[in-house]
Amino acid sequence: MNYMIVVFRARSHTINFANILNSYKVPCQIINTPRKVNVSCGISVKFFPNDLAVVEQILSRRKFDTFGGIYQIIGMGFDQKVIRIK
């Protein structure tokens, strides 16, 4: 499995960002943040790698002071690899 997440340190910003992505018709969902990413409020916004440019564009236009990063998640379970993108 290969996907990306946006991490915030505030739950309200996570939910707000997911709503913004939905308004741009970007498929996303709120998930529990993987344990290997320990910079968040516990939930993250999951999206597909092909939507990265749109996600970065939205983040650059809006000020989310609790932004914790963008991560790529590759694999599942114990074999899961987490790569910080931004």
BALOBA-1460 file (C-alpha; in Angstrom, 3 decimals):
// residues 86
<rec num="1" residu="m" x="0.000" y="0.000" z="0.000"/>
<rec num="2" residu="n" x="1.343" y="3.437" z="-0.936"/>
<rec num="3" residu="y" x="-0.246" y="6.664" z="0.249"/>
<rec num="4" residu="m" x="0.602" y="10.017" z="1.782"/>
<rec num="5" residu="i" x="-0.514" y="11.845" z="4.913"/>
<rec num="6" residu="v" x="-0.583" y="15.435" z="6.096"/>
<rec num="7" residu="v" x="0.084" y="15.808" z="9.810"/>
<rec num="8" residu="f" x="-1.021" y="18.626" z="12.104"/>
<rec num="9" residu="r" x="-0.567" y="19.081" z="15.850"/>
<rec num="10" residu="a" x="-4.192" y="20.208" z="16.282"/>
<rec num="11" residu="r" x="-7.212" y="18.013" z="15.589"/>
<rec num="12" residu="s" x="-9.248" y="21.003" z="14.427"/>
<rec num="13" residu="h" x="-6.674" y="21.819" z="11.727"/>
<rec num="14" residu="t" x="-6.649" y="18.194" z="10.586"/>
<rec num="15" residu="i" x="-10.426" y="18.156" z="10.190"/>
<rec num="16" residu="n" x="-10.437" y="21.603" z="8.564"/>
<rec num="17" residu="f" x="-7.774" y="20.545" z="6.045"/>
<rec num="18" residu="a" x="-9.731" y="17.397" z="5.123"/>
<rec num="19" residu="n" x="-12.805" y="19.560" z="4.503"/>
<rec num="20" residu="i" x="-10.766" y="21.895" z="2.292"/>
<rec num="21" residu="l" x="-9.443" y="18.953" z="0.250"/>
<rec num="22" residu="n" x="-12.993" y="17.646" z="-0.157"/>
<rec num="23" residu="s" x="-14.099" y="21.059" z="-1.452"/>
<rec num="24" residu="y" x="-11.347" y="20.770" z="-4.111"/>
<rec num="25" residu="k" x="-12.639" y="17.279" z="-4.983"/>
<rec num="26" residu="v" x="-9.402" y="15.669" z="-3.746"/>
<rec num="27" residu="p" x="-10.166" y="12.189" z="-2.370"/>
<rec num="28" residu="c" x="-8.990" y="11.963" z="1.218"/>
<rec num="29" residu="q" x="-9.878" y="10.529" z="4.582"/>
<rec num="30" residu="i" x="-8.980" y="11.091" z="8.203"/>
<rec num="31" residu="i" x="-6.963" y="8.207" z="9.656"/>
<rec num="32" residu="n" x="-5.031" y="7.411" z="12.814"/>
<rec num="33" residu="t" x="-1.469" y="8.630" z="12.411"/>
<rec num="34" residu="p" x="1.047" y="5.779" z="12.112"/>
<rec num="35" residu="r" x="3.146" y="5.362" z="15.271"/>
<rec num="36" residu="k" x="6.366" y="5.984" z="13.354"/>
<rec num="37" residu="v" x="5.195" y="9.588" z="12.858"/>
<rec num="38" residu="n" x="5.186" y="11.035" z="16.336"/>
<rec num="39" residu="v" x="4.531" y="14.682" z="15.515"/>
<rec num="40" residu="s" x="0.773" y="14.863" z="15.524"/>
<rec num="41" residu="c" x="-2.484" y="15.070" z="17.389"/>
<rec num="42" residu="g" x="-3.137" y="11.400" z="16.644"/>
<rec num="43" residu="i" x="-5.064" y="11.778" z="13.398"/>
<rec num="44" residu="s" x="-3.895" y="12.687" z="9.888"/>
<rec num="45" residu="v" x="-5.320" y="13.355" z="6.450"/>
<rec num="46" residu="k" x="-4.620" y="10.499" z="4.031"/>
<rec num="47" residu="f" x="-4.432" y="11.199" z="0.285"/>
<rec num="48" residu="f" x="-3.015" y="9.650" z="-2.879"/>
<rec num="49" residu="p" x="0.501" y="10.557" z="-4.088"/>
<rec num="50" residu="n" x="-0.808" y="11.895" z="-7.421"/>
<rec num="51" residu="d" x="-2.590" y="14.691" z="-5.478"/>
<rec num="52" residu="l" x="0.609" y="15.931" z="-3.783"/>
<rec num="53" residu="a" x="0.883" y="19.077" z="-5.937"/>
<rec num="54" residu="v" x="-2.654" y="20.191" z="-5.022"/>
<rec num="55" residu="v" x="-2.039" y="19.464" z="-1.330"/>
<rec num="56" residu="e" x="1.188" y="21.498" z="-1.331"/>
<rec num="57" residu="q" x="-0.549" y="24.338" z="-3.167"/>
<rec num="58" residu="i" x="-3.335" y="24.515" z="-0.577"/>
<rec num="59" residu="l" x="-0.842" y="24.377" z="2.299"/>
<rec num="60" residu="s" x="1.192" y="27.225" z="0.800"/>
<rec num="61" residu="r" x="-1.892" y="29.445" z="0.435"/>
<rec num="62" residu="r" x="-3.205" y="28.933" z="3.955"/>
<rec num="63" residu="k" x="-1.441" y="29.400" z="7.253"/>
<rec num="64" residu="f" x="-1.671" y="26.277" z="9.404"/>
<rec num="65" residu="d" x="0.568" y="27.063" z="12.366"/>
<rec num="66" residu="t" x="0.243" y="23.477" z="13.622"/>
<rec num="67" residu="f" x="1.432" y="21.888" z="10.359"/>
<rec num="68" residu="g" x="3.694" y="18.940" z="11.187"/>
<rec num="69" residu="g" x="4.671" y="17.659" z="7.755"/>
<rec num="70" residu="i" x="3.821" y="15.526" z="4.758"/>
<rec num="71" residu="y" x="4.815" y="11.860" z="4.862"/>
<rec num="72" residu="q" x="4.752" y="9.036" z="2.354"/>
<rec num="73" residu="i" x="3.698" y="5.656" z="3.747"/>
<rec num="74" residu="i" x="4.890" y="2.567" z="1.879"/>
<rec num="75" residu="g" x="3.873" y="-0.956" z="2.853"/>
<rec num="76" residu="m" x="1.738" y="-2.226" z="5.711"/>
<rec num="77" residu="g" x="2.132" y="-3.421" z="9.284"/>
<rec num="78" residu="f" x="5.644" y="-4.039" z="10.590"/>
<rec num="79" residu="d" x="7.123" y="-3.588" z="7.109"/>
<rec num="80" residu="q" x="5.706" y="-0.081" z="6.852"/>
<rec num="81" residu="k" x="8.214" y="2.545" z="5.731"/>
<rec num="82" residu="v" x="7.619" y="6.223" z="6.550"/>
<rec num="83" residu="i" x="9.391" y="8.925" z="4.525"/>
<rec num="84" residu="r" x="9.137" y="12.607" z="5.389"/>
<rec num="85" residu="i" x="8.482" y="14.605" z="2.208"/>
<rec num="86" residu="k" x="8.062" y="18.093" z="3.636"/>
